[in-house]
Structure formats: structure tokens, C-alpha cells
Amino acid sequence: MSVLVNKDSKIIVQGFTGSEGTFHASQMIEYGTNVVGGVTPGKGGQEHLGRPVFNTVQDAVDKAGADTTIIFVPPAFAADAIMEAADAGIKVIICITEGIPVGDMVKVKAYLQNKETRLIGPNCPGVITPGEAKVGIMPGFIFKKGNVGIVSKSGTLTYEAADQVVKQGYGITTAIGIGGDPIIGTTTKEAVELLMNDPETEAIVMIGEIGGQLEAEAARWIKADGNRKPVVGFIAGQTAPAGRTMGHAGAIVSGEGESAQAKMEILAENGIHVVASPAKIGEAIASVLAGVAK
């Protein structure tokens, strides 16, 4: 079992022939990901990286059976790319693009409401199920297969957490980079819920950051759900001044409960094992898994 992507996922790349799409698609193919083609309007019928190019997502669904897409489309056109994929019946849409206007994402969020599609991102590193499918921009060699799920707003901290978990002798079921924009397709709580319901995932690393209420919402759900699996939590931005955006567009303390300290307290109150430094994630996972084994 895994969540979102696996060896049977039929993946296309939107923005396939552009420089970003080309580079990351070739890395994904090298990893062993089942990339069945890509989409670049006007280049349909060509071949790129040994895979067919389609003019539209609908063509890729009809001809290659695509069910998952990764989007490397410039910000001005990315919202349309997401909606096109949803229209074509793609089940999992992973949008890497950073800088999509918030107004565009408001429309996308509304558009996806009645569709059976899950959007991950935008402004995210993607999703990886080690040994099966890398649908994103993460360095695949860091991830080894195992029993720990990762949910993170931050790309680099996803890799850091995976590296530490592996060095402790464990591995990853699926790592989900949910993205750092103010409006994203899948929230922390929704991603954690996917992993809670995955039989192979025995513990979860939840990495958040200042700004918004996503981590608090997830923490309260985890407790209400009965703390079924141990969760290790870390919140980035402990030294960030209030009112200033720190890196991600959504990383700004603008209200009560949005600072790192407040979020860490909420996590701890809801039974999450909070670490003050990302350097402690691996040790914390080892200790909670040792507790599960007893």
C-alpha cells in the first residue's frame, strides 16, 4: 500500500518539453517512475525522452490511460493546466509551479470542488513512494522504502526528514509535499488522514511552518481521531518576526495561533511529539516506533 502514487500510476508531465519539465521528467524516468507521456500544446505527435507528446491532457488520458499528472507550467498558465487535467478525469494532480496568482487559485479551488480529483500543491516538491514512483522534484536517492509517512509544507525539510528517518534504520511509505502557498489543494489534515488510513504507515512526520491554521486543524483532527498512530511534529519559522512573509507566500504570522510557538503548543496539546529542531526528527521517530513495538 501507498498513498497517491505507486508503481501502477500512469503519469504524464504537463509542460513536458520545457526546460524544467524535461529535466525533472528525465529524473523521474531514471528513478523508474511510470511516465507514459507528456503534454505540450502544438507539439502533439512528437516524441520526447522516448515518450509520446500530446496536445491536450484529454488526448493523454484517451491514448495513454493517464491518471496522474505533474505540472511544470509557468505561473500565468498553471491554473488552466490544473483545470484542464481535472476536466480530463485525472485523479491526482501534482502542481510544482511557484508564483500562481492567489486569485487564480481561488478559481481553481472552487472549480475542483465537485470533481473527483486530488490536487497536491501548488508550490510543492511533489509526492514520492520510494522504490515505486517519484512524482516531483525531490532527490530520489535520499528516500528508502519503509513505514514512516511524511507530510510537509517545505521541500527541503521533507528531504531532511527522510534522510534522518533512513539513517535511523527506518524508511518512508510516501512523502507528500503539500506546498507553501496560501491556497493549496490538499491540506495538512487531509494528507495526514491519507497516511493514517494507509495500513503500511506506522508513524507520521508532520512538518509545518508559521502562518495559517493548517497544522492546528490537523493536530485537532489527529486527537479527535484517537491518536491512532504516533506523529512527530516540527514547525519552521521560530525566529520569524510577525507580519513578514518568510520564504513561502503563506508563511506569514498574521493572527493569533499562527506563530511557531503557538503552533508547537497546539501540536503538543493534541498528543503530537513536537521537536524544537529539525535535527531531532529522526531520533523522535526512532523513539516513537520503539514505543509502538513494545
C-alpha positions as CSV (number, residue, x, y, z in Angstrom):
1,M,0.0,0.0,0.0
2,S,1.0,3.6,-0.5
3,V,-1.0,6.8,-0.9
4,L,-1.5,8.9,-4.0
5,V,1.2,7.4,-6.3
6,N,2.6,3.9,-6.8
7,K,4.2,1.7,-9.5
8,D,0.9,1.4,-11.3
9,S,0.3,5.1,-11.6
10,K,0.2,6.3,-15.2
11,I,1.9,9.6,-15.1
12,I,2.1,12.5,-17.6
13,V,4.1,15.7,-17.4
14,Q,2.3,19.0,-18.3
15,G,5.0,21.4,-19.7
16,F,6.8,18.3,-20.8
17,T,9.1,19.8,-23.5
18,G,10.1,22.9,-21.5
19,S,13.4,23.0,-19.6
20,E,12.0,22.3,-16.2
21,G,9.7,19.6,-17.4
22,T,12.4,18.0,-19.5
23,F,14.9,17.9,-16.6
24,H,12.6,16.6,-13.9
25,A,10.8,14.2,-16.2
26,S,14.1,12.6,-17.2
27,Q,15.0,12.3,-13.4
28,M,11.6,10.7,-12.8
29,I,12.0,8.2,-15.7
30,E,15.5,7.4,-14.4
31,Y,14.1,6.6,-11.0
32,G,11.7,4.1,-12.6
33,T,8.5,6.2,-12.4
34,N,5.9,5.0,-14.9
35,V,5.8,8.2,-17.1
36,V,3.5,7.4,-20.0
37,G,3.9,10.7,-21.9
38,G,3.6,14.5,-21.6
39,V,1.6,17.4,-22.8
40,T,2.8,20.5,-24.7
41,P,0.1,22.2,-26.9
42,G,1.2,22.3,-30.5
43,K,3.7,19.5,-30.2
44,G,1.4,16.6,-30.2
45,G,2.6,13.6,-32.2
46,Q,6.2,14.2,-31.4
47,E,8.4,12.1,-29.1
48,H,10.4,13.5,-26.2
49,L,12.6,11.5,-23.8
50,G,11.3,8.4,-25.6
51,R,7.7,9.2,-24.6
52,P,4.8,10.5,-26.7
53,V,3.9,14.2,-26.6
54,F,0.2,15.1,-26.6
55,N,-1.5,18.4,-27.4
56,T,-4.0,18.1,-24.6
57,V,-4.5,16.2,-21.3
58,Q,-7.6,14.6,-22.7
59,D,-5.5,13.1,-25.5
60,A,-3.1,11.7,-22.9
61,V,-6.0,10.1,-21.0
62,D,-7.6,8.7,-24.1
63,K,-4.4,7.3,-25.7
64,A,-2.1,6.5,-22.8
65,G,-4.6,5.9,-20.0
66,A,-3.0,8.7,-17.8
67,D,-4.4,9.0,-14.3
68,T,-1.8,11.2,-12.6
69,T,-0.1,14.4,-13.8
70,I,2.7,16.6,-12.7
71,I,2.6,20.3,-13.8
72,F,5.6,22.4,-14.8
73,V,3.7,25.1,-16.5
74,P,4.6,28.9,-16.0
75,P,2.5,30.6,-13.3
76,A,0.3,32.6,-15.7
77,F,-1.0,29.4,-17.3
78,A,-0.7,26.9,-14.4
79,A,-4.3,27.4,-13.2
80,D,-5.6,26.5,-16.6
81,A,-3.4,23.5,-16.7
82,I,-4.8,22.2,-13.4
83,M,-8.4,22.7,-14.5
84,E,-7.7,21.0,-17.9
85,A,-6.3,18.0,-16.1
86,A,-9.3,17.8,-13.8
87,D,-11.7,18.1,-16.8
88,A,-9.9,15.2,-18.4
89,G,-10.6,13.0,-15.4
90,I,-7.0,12.9,-14.0
91,K,-7.3,11.6,-10.4
92,V,-4.1,13.0,-8.9
93,I,-2.7,16.4,-10.0
94,I,0.6,17.5,-8.6
95,C,1.5,21.1,-9.3
96,I,5.1,22.2,-8.8
97,T,4.7,25.7,-10.2
98,E,5.5,28.6,-7.8
99,G,4.0,32.0,-8.1
100,I,0.5,31.2,-9.3
101,P,-1.6,34.3,-8.5
102,V,-3.9,33.8,-5.5
103,G,-6.9,34.9,-7.5
104,D,-6.3,32.1,-10.0
105,M,-6.1,29.6,-7.1
106,V,-9.4,30.8,-5.7
107,K,-11.0,29.9,-9.0
108,V,-9.2,26.5,-9.2
109,K,-10.2,25.6,-5.6
110,A,-13.9,26.3,-6.5
111,Y,-13.6,24.5,-9.8
112,L,-12.3,21.3,-8.2
113,Q,-15.0,21.1,-5.5
114,N,-17.3,18.8,-7.4
115,K,-14.6,16.9,-9.2
116,E,-13.1,13.5,-8.2
117,T,-9.6,14.9,-8.3
118,R,-7.0,15.4,-5.7
119,L,-4.7,18.4,-6.2
120,I,-1.3,18.5,-4.4
121,G,0.4,21.9,-4.3
122,P,1.0,24.3,-6.0
123,N,4.5,25.4,-5.0
124,C,5.4,22.0,-3.7
125,P,8.1,19.4,-4.2
126,G,5.6,16.7,-5.2
127,V,5.0,13.1,-3.9
128,I,7.3,10.1,-3.7
129,T,6.5,6.5,-2.9
130,P,10.1,5.1,-2.6
131,G,11.0,2.3,-5.0
132,E,7.8,2.8,-6.9
133,A,7.2,6.4,-8.1
134,K,8.8,9.8,-7.8
135,V,6.3,12.4,-9.0
136,G,8.2,15.5,-8.1
137,I,11.5,17.3,-7.9
138,M,12.9,15.6,-4.8
139,P,16.3,13.8,-4.9
140,G,15.1,10.2,-5.1
141,F,18.3,8.6,-3.6
142,I,17.5,10.0,-0.2
143,F,14.3,8.1,0.2
144,K,14.2,4.4,1.1
145,K,11.1,2.2,1.4
146,G,9.7,1.8,5.0
147,N,6.9,2.5,7.4
148,V,7.0,6.3,8.1
149,G,4.8,8.8,6.2
150,I,5.9,12.4,5.8
151,V,3.6,15.5,5.3
152,S,5.4,18.7,4.8
153,K,4.9,22.3,3.6
154,S,8.6,22.6,3.0
155,G,10.5,20.8,0.2
156,T,14.0,20.9,1.8
157,L,12.7,19.8,5.2
158,T,11.0,16.8,3.5
159,Y,14.3,15.6,2.3
160,E,16.0,16.4,5.6
161,A,13.3,14.3,7.5
162,A,13.5,11.4,5.0
163,D,17.3,11.4,5.3
164,Q,17.1,11.2,9.1
165,V,14.5,8.5,9.2
166,V,16.6,6.4,6.8
167,K,19.7,7.0,8.9
168,Q,17.8,5.7,11.9
169,G,17.3,2.4,10.0
170,Y,13.7,3.1,9.0
171,G,12.2,4.2,5.7
172,I,9.3,6.0,4.0
173,T,5.9,4.8,2.8
174,T,5.0,8.0,1.0
175,A,6.2,11.6,1.4
176,I,3.8,14.3,0.5
177,G,5.0,17.9,-0.1
178,I,1.7,19.8,0.2
179,G,3.2,23.2,-0.8
180,G,3.7,26.6,0.9
181,D,1.1,28.8,-0.8
182,P,-1.8,30.4,1.0
183,I,-4.3,28.3,-1.1
184,I,-3.3,24.7,-1.7
185,G,-5.2,21.7,-3.0
186,T,-4.6,19.2,-0.1
187,T,-4.3,20.5,3.5
188,T,-2.0,19.1,6.2
189,K,-5.0,17.4,7.8
190,E,-6.1,15.7,4.5
191,A,-2.6,14.5,3.8
192,V,-2.2,13.2,7.4
193,E,-5.6,11.4,7.1
194,L,-4.4,9.6,3.9
195,L,-1.4,8.3,5.8
196,M,-3.4,7.4,8.9
197,N,-5.6,5.2,6.7
198,D,-2.7,3.6,5.0
199,P,-2.0,0.2,6.6
200,E,1.7,0.2,5.9
201,T,2.3,3.6,7.6
202,E,3.1,3.2,11.3
203,A,4.2,6.7,12.2
204,I,4.0,10.1,10.6
205,V,6.3,13.1,10.4
206,M,4.3,16.4,10.1
207,I,6.3,19.4,9.2
208,G,4.6,22.8,9.2
209,E,5.6,26.5,9.3
210,I,4.3,29.8,10.6
211,G,1.2,31.2,9.1
212,G,-2.3,29.8,8.6
213,Q,-4.2,27.3,10.7
214,L,-3.4,24.1,8.8
215,E,-1.3,22.4,11.4
216,A,-3.7,23.3,14.2
217,E,-6.6,21.8,12.2
218,A,-4.5,18.7,11.6
219,A,-3.5,18.3,15.2
220,R,-7.1,18.6,16.5
221,W,-8.2,16.0,13.9
222,I,-5.4,13.6,15.0
223,K,-6.6,13.8,18.6
224,A,-10.2,13.5,17.7
225,D,-9.3,10.5,15.6
226,G,-7.9,8.9,18.7
227,N,-4.1,9.4,18.1
228,R,-4.1,6.1,16.1
229,K,-0.5,6.4,15.0
230,P,2.3,8.4,16.6
231,V,3.0,11.7,14.9
232,V,6.3,13.7,15.2
233,G,5.8,17.4,14.5
234,F,8.1,20.3,13.7
235,I,7.2,23.9,12.9
236,A,9.6,26.0,10.9
237,G,10.0,29.8,11.5
238,Q,10.6,30.0,15.2
239,T,12.6,33.2,14.9
240,A,10.4,34.9,12.3
241,P,9.1,38.4,13.1
242,A,5.3,38.8,12.9
243,G,3.8,40.4,9.8
244,R,6.7,39.5,7.5
245,T,6.5,36.8,4.8
246,M,9.3,34.2,5.3
247,G,10.1,32.4,2.1
248,H,6.7,30.8,1.1
249,A,3.9,33.1,0.3
250,G,1.8,31.5,3.0
251,A,4.5,31.8,5.7
252,I,3.4,35.0,7.4
253,V,2.2,35.4,11.0
254,S,-0.9,37.5,10.7
255,G,-3.1,36.3,13.5
256,E,-3.4,34.5,16.8
257,G,-2.1,31.0,16.9
258,E,0.0,31.4,13.7
259,S,3.4,31.8,15.3
260,A,5.7,28.8,15.6
261,Q,5.5,28.8,19.4
262,A,1.7,28.8,19.4
263,K,1.5,26.1,16.8
264,M,4.0,23.9,18.7
265,E,1.9,24.3,21.8
266,I,-1.3,23.3,19.9
267,L,0.5,20.2,18.5
268,A,1.8,19.1,21.9
269,E,-1.7,19.6,23.5
270,N,-3.1,17.2,20.9
271,G,-0.6,14.4,21.6
272,I,1.9,15.1,18.9
273,H,5.6,14.6,19.7
274,V,7.0,18.0,19.0
275,V,10.7,18.6,18.2
276,A,12.3,22.0,18.6
277,S,14.8,21.4,15.8
278,P,14.6,19.5,12.5
279,A,17.8,17.8,13.6
280,K,15.8,15.8,16.1
281,I,13.2,14.3,13.7
282,G,15.0,11.0,13.2
283,E,15.6,10.4,16.9
284,A,12.0,11.2,17.7
285,I,10.7,8.8,15.0
286,A,13.0,6.0,16.3
287,S,11.8,6.6,19.9
288,V,8.1,6.6,19.0
289,L,8.5,3.5,16.8
290,A,10.3,1.7,19.6
291,G,7.3,2.5,21.8
292,V,4.9,1.0,19.2
293,A,7.0,-2.2,19.0
294,K,6.8,-2.7,22.8
